[in-house]
Amino acid sequence: MLLATLGVILLGKPIAALVIVLVMRYPLKVALSVAVALAQIGEFSFIVAALANQLNVFPGLEASNLLIGAAIVSITLNPLLFRAVAPLERWVARVRPEPVPNGIPEERLEPREAAHRAVVVGYGPIGRTVTRLLRENAIEPTVIEMNLDTVRALRQAGVEAILGDATQPAVLAAAGVNGAGSFIVSVAGLVGVEEAFRVARRQNPTLQILARTTSLRELRALRGAGADVVASGEGEVALTFTAAILERLGATPEQIDRERTRVRTDLERA
């Protein structure tokens, strides 16, 4: 009986969360992450137990020990479960390819030259800016996003957008990577991004791949995975500081540009 109750406590909430998120048509990776996040039994459970005790509906010491045991087990397993999300999601995708929620039907993808189409992953501050600049320069973007409200808002604004995980081949195909000129990942630290680059390259060998990273340590890995251009937050800060100092010292624009080039080369070799 105690083991059965413990099992319900540990599995009931995450399974319910998994089902609810999938019913709301979010990608599998989002559903798994939410389920794992809610699998841990934390302070709220003890608050509820204390309230139940005040109302004289708490079974007593046996239930208290069970709750503490469940909390210890869930806290111990939680980091391991988070590490298993990406492998599990990839395994499920291989066994049963995930349908693209609200994907773009093929007939809606206008036949345009690759140079005038781009796929943008993420619609945060950088993704919004890139999307706006592309449209202003007659390049039609297709945005891949994992936020349903963002996808709906983009479509209402006349921007092609699909809900999905950009590391999935089916999502990349639905976004039209095979007929695009550029593949732009505006999200830093995207799990599985290297595999996404390789998949995109297989779908379109001539594709230009641009990636964003916060750390210089990731530059080589992203380039090795197929990225043509990698922009580092750390590198851009160093370039901005260098240019500001040189300008204050009276350097000419040509001197500043030369130093920018040298600093960028040094950073990429670091």
N, C-alpha and C positions, 0 to 999 in steps of 0.2 A: 504494500500500500504506500509506504513512504517513498519507495523508488518510483512508483507510478506518478505520485504527486510531484516529485522532483522533476521527472521527465516533462510533465505538463508545464511546470514553471519555467523550465529552461527552453522548451521547444515551442510552446504555444504562442508566445508573443512574436518571436521572429518569423514563424511560419505565417501567422496572420499578416504581419507587415509585408512579407514577400508577396503574398497573394494580392493584397490591396494595391501595392505599387505596380504589379504586373497588370491588374485589372485597369488601372489608370493609364496603361499603355506606355509606361516608361521603359527604357531599355533594361535588359537583364542585369547589367552591371550595376545600375542604380538600385534595382530591387534587392540584389544580393548585399550591397553595401548598407542599405537601410536595415535589412533584416539582421545583419551582423551587429550593426550599431545598437540595435534594440535588444540583442540577445543578452547583453550584460545586465545583471540585476544590481541596481545601485541604491542610492540613498532614498529614492522615492518609495521603494518597496518597504524600507524600514519605517518611513513616515506613515504609510498605510497600515503597517503592522501596529505601530504605536496607537494610531487612531482606533483600530479594531480592538486593541486591548482596553482603551478607555471606555469603549462601548460594550465591553464584556462579551465580545464575539470572537475573541482570539483564543484558539484552543489551548494555549499554554506553552510550557517549556519545550515539548516535543516539536511543535510547529516552529518555535523560535529557532531551535537547533537546525531544523530542516531549511529554514529561510537563510540562515547564516551559511550553511553548507552549500546551498545553491548559489549564493552570492560568491563564495570563494571559488567554486568551480567555474562559474561564468566569467569572472574576472581573469582567471588563469587562462581560459580557453580563448578569450576575446582577441588578443593579439595574433594568435595562431589562425583563427578564423579569418581575420582581415587579410593575412598573407595568402590565404587560400582562395580569396575571391577571384583574383585575376586568372589563376590556373583553372578554376572551376568554370568560370565564364567562357574561357577559350575551349574547354572540353565540351561544354554544352553546345557551343557554336559549331564545333566540328560534327557532333552527333546529330544535332538538329539546328540547321542554320536559322538564326533569328530573323523573323520577318521584319521589314522596315516599317515601323509605325508611321502612319500618315506619310509614307514615302511618295516621291514624285512619280506619277505615272509617266511612262516613256513618251506618251503623246504630248505631254506638257513641256518636255525639254526641247526647246527650239534648236534646230540645226544651225549652229553658229561655228565660225572658225575657232579653233582651239585658242588662238592668241586673244580672242575676245571673250573667253570664259575662264573663270577661276573658282576653285572650291576653297572656302574659308572654314576652318574648324574653330568654333568658339565665337561668342558674340559679347565678350566683355569689352572694356574700354578700347583695347587694341583691335579686337575684331570689328567693333563698330567703326572705328576710324578707317581701317583697311577697306571695309565694305563700302563706306562712303566714297573714299578716294577711287576705288575701282569703278563705281557707277559714274562718278564725275568724269572719268576718262574712257567711257564707252566700253568698259569690261564688265560683263554680266556675272555677278557672284552667285554662288549657291552656298548657303550657310548650313553647316552641320552643327546642331545644338542638342543638348540633353535636357533643356528646360522647355517644357511644353508651352508655357505661356509666351516665352520668347519666340518660339517657332510660329505660333499663331499671330503674334504682333508683326513679325517680319512678313508673313504672307499677306496680311491686311495692308501692309505698306508697299506691296508689290515686289518683294524680294523673295526669290526662290529659297526655301528652307525646308530641311527635313529633320525630324526628331530621330536621333540615333547615336550610336557609339562609333566614332570615326576610326576606331581600330578594327572594325568588322568589315570584311570584304563586301558583304551585301550592301552595307550602308555607303561605302565608297562608290560602288557601282551605281547605286540609286542617285548619288549626288552627281554622277556624270564625270568622274575622274578620267575615264578613258577618252573623253572628248574635250578635256580642259587643257589650258596652257600652263596653269599654275595650281599648286596645292599648298595652301598657306595654313600652318598650324599656329594660331595666335595664342594658344594656351600653353603655359609653361608647366613642365612636370607631368604631362599627360602619360598615364600608365599604358605601356604597350605601344608608344609612339614609333619606336624603331620598326616594329613589325608592320605598323600602318604604312610607313615609308616603303618598305619592301613590297607590300601588297599593291600600293599605288603605283610603284615603278613597274610591277609586272603587268598591271592593267594598262599602263601608258608609259612606255620606255622613254618618250621624249618629254615627259612632264618635268616642269621646274618645281622643285620642292623647297619651300622656305619654312624655317622653324624658329621658334622663340624659346630661349632658355634663360633662367635666372643666374645660372652658375657657369663659369668658364670650364669647369671640370666636365661638363656634358658636351662640350663642343665637338670633341673628337668622336664620341660615340654617335652623335647625331649625323655627323658627316660620314662616318663609316656605314651608317644605315641607309645613306642615300640622299641626305639633305644637300642641296646646292648652296643655300644661303642660311646661315645660322646667326641670329641676333641675340647677343647676351646682354642681360641687364647690367651685370658687373662691368662688361666691356664698354657699354655706352656711357656709364657714369665716368669711367676713366677718361674716355674721349672728351666728354663735356668739360671735365675739370681741366684737362690739358689745353683745350682750345681757349677756355676763359682766362687761364694764366698767361698764355702766349699773347692773347689780344690785349691784355692789360699792360704787358711789357712792350707793346708796340709792334708786334709781328705783323707782317703783311698777310692778306688772305691766302696767297700762294704758299707762304711758309707754314701757315696753320694747316692747310690741306696736306702738305707733304708730311707734317708731323702726325696728322691724323692717320694717314696711310701707314706710316711706320709703326705707330702705337697699335693700330688694328692688327698688323702683321705679327707684332710681338705677342699680343694677347692670344691670337689664334694658335701660336706655337707653344704657348705656356702649358 
